[in-house]
């Protein structure tokens, strides 16, 4: 079904919303969530405070929207890898190997997200549970593993559990290494995750794939 074309007014509203989110992200990353006011975000985005409240009813609501937008962007990139060219083994390797670049591109938000886990753990956990983009990624990795099983590339495993194990490990490492700036170290960690899961999944005769 083709997407409905936005009107000029709707495009302008979306542009303003994105400008507010960028300004807020920059401030949160440098000063911390609790040290930034809606007035500061208004100044940084060059909008009136009232305009901000027309888009977001509170700073928490603004943060939640940032989390949603970031999640959708990450899922879109990772989905393109899963759906890309190559065998199931090659695509799973590429998926895991992308993590250092993912952390480089979204490290600031991940650090901000982690900093809020203690104060807003219930809210963030609920968001994650209801996050349909994340569910899409779960399903895609599960289907990729299932396709590899059907081709006898992987050992007999439960594809749903294997997918959750891979994604949970990658998420945990992302949270724990968000402060790292050494890309070589991040790449080494990613390689170890790849070795753990790929070597563990591959059938003995497929170990050279």
C-alpha positions in Angstrom: 0.0 0.0 0.0 1.6 3.3 -1.1 2.4 5.9 1.6 0.1 8.9 1.8 1.9 12.0 0.7 2.2 14.6 3.5 0.9 18.1 2.9 3.2 21.1 3.0 1.8 22.0 6.4 2.5 18.4 7.7 6.0 18.4 6.3 6.7 21.7 8.0 5.4 20.4 11.3 7.6 17.3 11.0 10.6 19.4 10.2 10.0 21.5 13.3 9.6 18.5 15.5 12.9 17.0 14.2 14.7 20.3 14.9 13.4 20.2 18.5 14.5 16.6 18.9 18.0 17.3 17.6 18.4 20.3 19.9 17.2 18.4 22.9 19.5 15.4 22.1 22.5 17.7 21.9 21.7 19.3 25.3 20.8 16.1 27.0 24.1 14.5 25.8 26.3 17.4 27.1 24.4 18.4 30.3 22.4 15.4 31.3 18.6 14.9 31.1 17.8 16.4 34.5 20.0 19.5 34.0 18.1 20.7 30.9 14.9 22.6 31.0 12.2 23.0 28.3 13.2 26.7 28.2 16.8 25.8 27.2 15.5 23.4 24.5 13.3 26.2 23.2 16.2 28.6 22.9 18.5 26.0 21.3 15.9 25.0 18.7 14.9 28.7 18.2 11.2 28.1 19.0 9.0 29.6 21.7 8.4 27.5 24.8 4.7 27.3 23.9 5.6 25.8 20.6 7.5 23.0 22.3 4.5 22.2 24.4 2.4 22.0 21.3 4.6 19.1 20.2 5.4 17.5 23.5 3.4 17.8 26.7 6.5 17.4 28.9 10.3 16.8 28.8 9.6 13.1 29.6 7.3 12.9 26.5 10.1 14.5 24.4 12.6 11.9 25.7 10.2 9.1 24.9 9.8 10.4 21.4 13.6 10.5 21.0 13.8 6.9 22.1 11.2 5.9 19.6 12.8 7.7 16.7 16.3 6.4 17.5 14.9 2.9 17.8 13.2 3.0 14.5 16.4 4.3 12.8 18.5 1.5 14.3 16.0 -1.1 13.4 15.8 0.2 9.8 19.5 -0.1 9.4 19.8 -3.6 11.0 16.8 -4.8 9.0 18.5 -3.8 5.8 21.5 -6.0 6.8 19.3 -9.0 7.6 17.4 -8.6 4.4 20.5 -7.9 2.3 22.6 -10.2 0.0 24.5 -13.2 1.1 23.8 -16.5 2.8 22.1 -16.7 6.2 25.5 -17.2 7.8 27.0 -14.2 6.0 24.1 -11.9 6.9 24.1 -13.0 10.5 27.9 -12.2 10.7 27.3 -8.8 9.1 24.5 -8.1 11.5 26.8 -8.8 14.5 29.8 -7.0 13.0 27.8 -3.8 12.5 27.6 -3.2 16.3 30.8 -1.0 16.6 29.5 1.3 13.8 26.1 1.4 15.5 27.6 2.4 18.8 29.7 5.1 17.0 26.6 6.6 15.4 24.2 6.3 18.3 26.5 6.2 21.3 25.4 9.6 22.7 21.8 8.5 22.9 22.6 5.0 24.2 24.6 6.7 27.1 21.6 9.0 27.8 19.2 6.0 27.7 21.4 4.1 30.1 21.6 7.1 32.5 17.8 7.1 32.7 17.3 3.4 33.4 17.6 3.8 37.2 15.1 6.7 37.4 12.7 5.6 34.8 13.3 1.8 34.6 9.6 0.9 34.7 8.7 3.4 32.0 11.6 2.5 29.7 11.0 -1.2 30.2 7.3 -0.8 29.2 8.4 1.2 26.2 10.8 -1.5 25.1 8.1 -4.2 25.7 5.6 -2.3 23.5 8.2 -1.2 20.9 7.0 -2.6 17.6 10.2 -1.9 15.7 12.1 -4.1 18.2 9.6 -6.8 17.7 10.2 -6.6 14.0 13.9 -7.1 14.5 13.3 -10.1 16.8 11.1 -11.6 14.1 13.6 -11.0 11.3 16.6 -12.5 13.2 14.4 -15.5 14.1 13.4 -16.0 10.5 17.0 -15.7 9.4 18.0 -18.5 11.8 15.1 -20.6 10.8 16.1 -20.3 7.1 19.6 -21.4 8.0 18.1 -24.4 9.9 16.0 -25.3 6.9 19.2 -25.4 4.8 21.1 -27.4 7.5 23.6 -24.6 8.0 22.9 -24.4 11.7 22.7 -26.9 14.6 19.2 -27.8 15.7 18.2 -25.0 18.0 15.0 -23.1 18.8 15.2 -20.1 16.4 13.2 -17.8 18.7 15.4 -18.5 21.7 18.6 -18.2 19.6 17.4 -14.8 18.2 16.6 -13.5 21.6 20.0 -14.7 23.0 21.8 -12.8 20.2 19.8 -9.6 20.4 19.9 -9.6 24.3 23.7 -10.0 24.3 24.2 -7.3 21.7 21.9 -4.9 23.6 23.6 -5.6 27.0 27.1 -5.0 25.4 25.8 -1.8 23.8 24.7 -0.5 27.2 27.9 -1.6 28.9 30.3 -0.2 26.2 28.5 3.0 25.3 31.3 5.0 27.1 34.0 3.4 25.0 35.6 5.5 22.3 38.2 3.0 21.1 36.7 1.5 18.0 39.3 -1.2 17.9 38.2 -2.4 21.3 34.6 -2.3 20.3 35.4 -4.3 17.1 37.2 -6.9 19.2 34.2 -7.3 21.5 32.0 -7.7 18.5 34.2 -10.3 17.0 34.0 -12.3 20.2 30.2 -12.1 20.2 30.3 -13.3 16.5 32.6 -16.2 17.4 30.4 -17.2 20.3 27.1 -17.3 18.3 28.2 -18.2 14.8 30.6 -21.0 15.8 28.0 -22.2 18.2 25.3 -22.3 15.6 27.2 -23.7 12.6 27.0 -27.3 11.8 30.5 -28.8 11.9 30.7 -29.1 8.1 29.7 -25.5 7.8 32.4 -24.1 10.1 34.3 -22.6 7.2 31.4 -20.5 6.0 
